Amino acid sequence: MAGQSLAMSRLVVVGAGVSGVSAAAAAVAAGATVTLLDQGRQPGGRLGLRRLPDGRPVDTGAAYLTARSDHFRAHVDDWRRVGVIAEWTDTIDVVDGDGWHRGVPGPMRWAAPAGLRGLVEHDVATLVERSGVVAEQTRVVAVLPDATGVNVVAAPWPTAPAPDSAPATSPIPAGEPPQVTYRADGVILAMPGPQARRLGPAPGPDYEPVISVWAGYAHREWRAFAAAFINDHPILGFLADDGSRRGDGAAVLVAHTTADFAAAHLDDPDGAHGPVLAAVAEVTGWGGEPSVSGVMRWGMARPIATETAPFGWCGDRVAVCGDSWHVAAGERSRVESAWLSGRAAGSALAGLDTR
């Protein structure tokens, strides 16, 4: 659908997660003027972050990232040079019905001293400062293409901003602030397909939920490990030692549930707290009581299917990108696939013929 002759002068990217910020950077590099819209308190999307009472960050969304493609490895090197990312581990253990097994070394998993969300925050700040990208916190409620462009209708939050795990789009209740319309030559919806479909027809698979529970303890008495995949467990799917991940040795664990368990607790995520901590005690063999803990609900955590195409089209002027796209056959979605998908969408939309 992309034309060949003119760079787009106005592009709106909806969603400031990994794919959205990558799309904005690619579009700017191709000559477009970009407005980046997101309803969250901070950019980052599903790179969830919570803080302990002393301010220490805890990753509650994506657990780590890997870098396999040349383009993404180069970007990870950029992050490493400015000190926002660090190597974590190449070995993740496995827990199954036969017990706890030491994992086989694999690709390096990268983590971030200030939390993975800091990677996106760094990129947004760089785009705003050096490339003139306009980044605004607002809630997009309609994307309306016409013959010459696209109207993006948004409504600012009336009071408190949405929680980090809230949908990227939602209808406007009566009595809220007046709508604002952004006029664009094209729009990139950097979000899961189900969220994009709230704005109109959009391709992409459905997503499954996850609930993450984080817990800080007075001291650590569990086995030494970086992280573990939990197989065939009714509650747990993944467990990370956040002190290992952060590199400070803090006694903090983060557990991610199975999709089935999360689906049964989406309406009452706090009800998952006790069962998850009990499951963590069962798996680790240590049942200490946390001094601080919390729950994070992710209604759209992982795509249930993936696409090899770099991104999807929702018409001639609107594209959707994210972690379900740009995934090689037989592979899983990753932070890297989200970044590559956004990069491809940004380059393509910036190259559309504005006539």
Residue pairs with C-beta under 8 A, 6 or more apart in sequence:
1 313
1 316
1 352
2 348
2 349
2 351
2 352
2 353
3 351
3 352
3 353
3 355
4 351
4 353
5 353
5 355
6 352
6 353
6 354
6 355
7 30
7 31
7 32
7 350
7 351
7 354
8 27
8 31
8 32
8 185
8 186
8 349
8 350
8 351
8 352
8 354
9 32
9 33
9 185
9 354
10 32
10 33
10 35
10 149
10 183
10 184
10 185
10 186
11 24
11 27
11 32
11 33
11 34
11 35
11 184
11 185
11 186
11 187
11 188
11 346
11 349
11 350
12 34
12 35
12 36
12 37
12 150
12 152
12 182
12 184
12 186
12 187
12 188
13 20
13 23
13 24
13 27
13 34
13 35
13 36
13 37
13 187
13 188
13 190
13 346
14 20
14 37
14 38
14 140
14 143
14 152
14 168
14 169
14 187
14 188
14 189
14 190
14 191
15 37
15 38
15 45
15 168
15 189
15 190
15 191
15 322
16 36
16 37
16 38
16 40
16 43
16 44
16 45
16 120
16 124
16 135
16 190
17 38
17 43
17 44
17 45
17 46
17 47
17 120
17 190
17 191
17 322
17 338
18 45
18 47
18 119
18 120
18 323
18 335
18 338
18 339
18 342
19 45
19 190
19 321
19 322
19 323
19 338
19 339
19 341
19 342
19 345
20 36
20 38
20 43
20 45
20 188
20 190
20 191
20 321
20 342
21 36
21 43
21 120
21 123
21 124
21 127
21 342
22 123
22 338
22 339
22 340
22 341
22 342
22 343
22 346
23 188
23 190
23 321
23 342
23 343
23 345
23 346
23 349
24 34
24 36
24 127
24 133
24 342
24 346
25 123
25 127
25 131
25 343
25 346
26 342
26 343
26 344
26 345
26 346
26 347
26 350
27 34
27 188
27 346
27 347
27 349
27 350
28 34
28 127
28 131
28 132
28 133
28 346
29 346
29 347
30 346
30 347
30 350
30 351
31 350
32 346
32 349
32 350
33 132
34 127
34 131
34 133
34 134
35 133
35 134
35 135
35 136
35 182
35 184
36 43
36 124
36 127
36 133
36 134
36 135
36 136
37 135
37 136
37 137
37 138
37 140
37 152
37 154
37 182
38 45
38 135
38 136
38 137
38 138
38 168
39 137
39 138
39 139
39 140
39 157
39 161
39 162
39 166
39 168
39 169
40 137
40 161
40 162
40 164
40 166
41 137
41 161
41 162
41 164
42 49
42 117
42 121
43 117
43 120
43 121
43 124
43 135
44 61
44 116
44 117
44 120
44 121
44 164
45 61
45 120
45 190
45 191
46 61
46 62
46 298
46 301
47 59
47 61
47 62
47 115
47 116
47 117
47 119
47 120
47 335
48 59
48 60
48 61
48 62
48 117
48 164
48 165
48 212
48 296
48 298
49 57
49 58
49 59
49 60
49 61
49 115
49 116
49 117
49 164
50 57
50 58
50 60
50 214
50 294
50 296
51 57
51 58
52 58
52 216
52 252
52 292
53 292
56 246
56 248
56 250
56 252
57 114
57 115
57 117
57 118
57 246
58 115
58 214
58 216
58 242
58 252
58 254
59 111
59 112
59 115
59 116
59 117
59 240
59 242
59 245
59 254
60 212
60 214
60 254
60 294
60 296
61 116
61 117
61 164
61 212
61 296
61 298
62 116
62 335
63 109
63 227
63 238
63 240
63 245
63 254
63 256
64 88
64 109
64 110
64 111
64 116
64 227
64 245
65 76
65 109
65 110
65 116
65 334
65 335
65 336
66 107
66 108
66 109
66 110
66 334
66 335
66 336
67 73
67 75
67 76
67 107
67 108
67 110
67 336
68 107
68 336
69 336
69 340
71 340
71 343
72 336
72 339
72 340
75 339
76 85
76 110
79 85
79 112
79 119
79 122
80 86
82 122
83 113
84 112
84 113
84 114
84 118
84 119
84 122
85 110
85 111
85 112
85 119
86 110
86 111
86 112
86 113
86 247
87 108
87 109
87 110
87 111
88 108
88 109
88 110
88 111
88 226
88 244
88 245
88 247
89 108
89 109
89 226
89 227
89 244
90 105
90 106
90 107
90 108
90 109
91 102
91 103
91 104
91 105
91 106
91 226
92 103
92 106
92 109
92 226
92 227
92 228
92 229
93 100
93 101
93 102
93 103
93 225
93 226
93 227
93 228
93 229
94 100
94 101
94 103
94 228
94 229
94 231
95 101
95 228
95 229
95 230
95 231
95 233
95 239
95 283
96 230
96 231
96 232
97 231
97 232
100 223
100 228
100 283
103 228
103 229
109 226
109 227
111 245
111 246
111 247
112 118
112 119
113 246
113 247
116 335
124 133
124 135
127 133
127 135
128 134
128 135
137 156
137 157
137 161
138 154
138 155
138 156
138 157
138 180
139 154
139 155
139 156
139 157
139 162
139 169
139 170
139 172
140 152
140 153
140 154
140 168
140 169
140 199
141 153
141 154
141 155
141 169
141 170
141 171
141 172
141 179
141 199
142 151
142 152
142 153
142 199
143 150
143 151
143 152
143 153
143 187
143 189
143 199
143 200
143 318
144 150
144 151
144 152
144 153
145 187
145 315
145 316
145 317
145 318
149 183
149 184
149 185
149 186
149 317
150 183
150 184
150 185
150 186
150 187
150 317
150 318
151 181
151 182
151 183
151 184
152 181
152 182
152 183
152 184
152 187
153 179
153 180
153 181
154 179
154 180
154 181
154 182
155 172
155 176
155 177
155 178
155 179
155 180
156 177
156 180
158 175
158 176
158 177
162 170
164 296
165 296
165 297
165 298
165 299
167 195
167 198
167 299
167 300
168 191
168 195
169 191
169 195
169 198
169 199
170 198
172 179
185 317
185 352
185 354
186 317
186 318
186 319
186 349
186 352
187 317
187 318
187 319
187 349
188 318
188 319
188 320
188 321
188 342
188 345
188 346
188 349
189 195
189 196
189 199
189 202
189 314
189 318
189 319
189 320
189 321
190 320
190 321
190 322
190 342
190 345
191 320
191 322
192 204
192 207
192 300
192 303
192 322
192 324
193 202
193 203
193 204
193 205
193 206
193 207
193 303
193 312
193 320
193 322
193 324
194 204
194 206
194 207
194 300
195 300
196 202
196 204
196 314
196 320
197 204
200 314
200 318
201 314
201 315
202 312
202 314
202 320
203 307
203 312
203 313
203 314
203 320
204 303
204 307
204 312
204 320
204 322
204 324
204 325
205 303
205 304
205 305
205 306
205 307
205 324
206 303
206 304
206 305
207 299
207 300
207 301
207 302
207 303
207 304
207 324
208 259
208 262
208 263
208 300
208 301
208 302
208 303
208 304
209 259
209 262
209 263
209 266
209 297
209 298
209 299
209 300
209 301
210 237
210 256
210 257
210 258
210 259
210 262
210 298
210 301
210 302
211 256
211 257
211 261
211 262
211 265
211 266
211 269
211 272
211 276
211 295
211 296
211 297
211 298
212 254
212 255
212 256
212 257
212 295
212 296
212 298
213 254
213 255
213 257
213 272
213 273
213 276
213 277
213 280
213 293
213 294
213 295
213 296
214 242
214 252
214 253
214 254
214 255
214 293
214 294
214 296
215 252
215 253
215 254
215 255
215 277
215 280
215 290
215 292
215 293
216 250
216 251
216 252
216 290
216 291
216 292
216 293
217 251
217 252
217 253
217 288
217 289
217 290
217 291
218 251
218 288
218 291
219 251
219 288
220 243
220 249
220 251
221 286
221 288
222 241
222 253
222 284
222 285
222 286
223 284
223 285
225 241
225 244
226 240
226 241
226 244
226 245
227 238
227 239
227 240
227 241
227 244
227 245
228 238
228 239
228 283
229 237
229 238
230 236
230 237
230 238
230 239
230 283
233 258
233 279
233 283
234 258
234 260
234 261
235 257
235 258
235 261
235 275
235 276
235 279
236 255
236 256
236 257
236 258
236 276
236 279
236 280
236 283
237 256
237 257
237 258
237 259
238 255
238 256
239 253
239 254
239 255
239 256
239 280
239 283
239 284
240 253
240 254
240 255
240 256
241 252
241 253
242 250
242 252
242 253
242 254
243 249
243 250
243 251
243 252
246 252
253 280
253 284
255 276
255 277
255 279
255 280
257 265
257 272
257 276
259 301
259 302
261 272
261 275
262 272
262 297
262 298
262 301
265 271
265 272
265 297
266 297
266 299
269 295
269 296
269 297
270 295
272 295
273 293
273 295
276 295
277 290
277 293
281 287
281 288
302 333
303 323
303 324
303 333
305 324
306 324
306 325
306 327
306 331
306 332
306 333
306 337
307 324
307 325
307 326
307 327
308 326
308 327
308 328
308 329
309 325
309 326
310 321
310 325
310 326
310 340
310 341
310 344
310 345
310 348
311 319
311 320
311 321
311 325
311 326
311 341
311 342
311 344
311 345
311 348
312 319
312 320
312 321
312 325
313 319
313 320
314 320
316 352
317 352
319 345
319 348
319 349
320 345
321 338
321 341
321 342
321 344
321 345
322 338
322 341
322 342
323 333
323 334
323 335
323 337
323 338
323 341
324 333
324 337
325 337
325 341
325 344
326 337
326 340
326 341
326 344
327 333
327 334
327 337
331 337
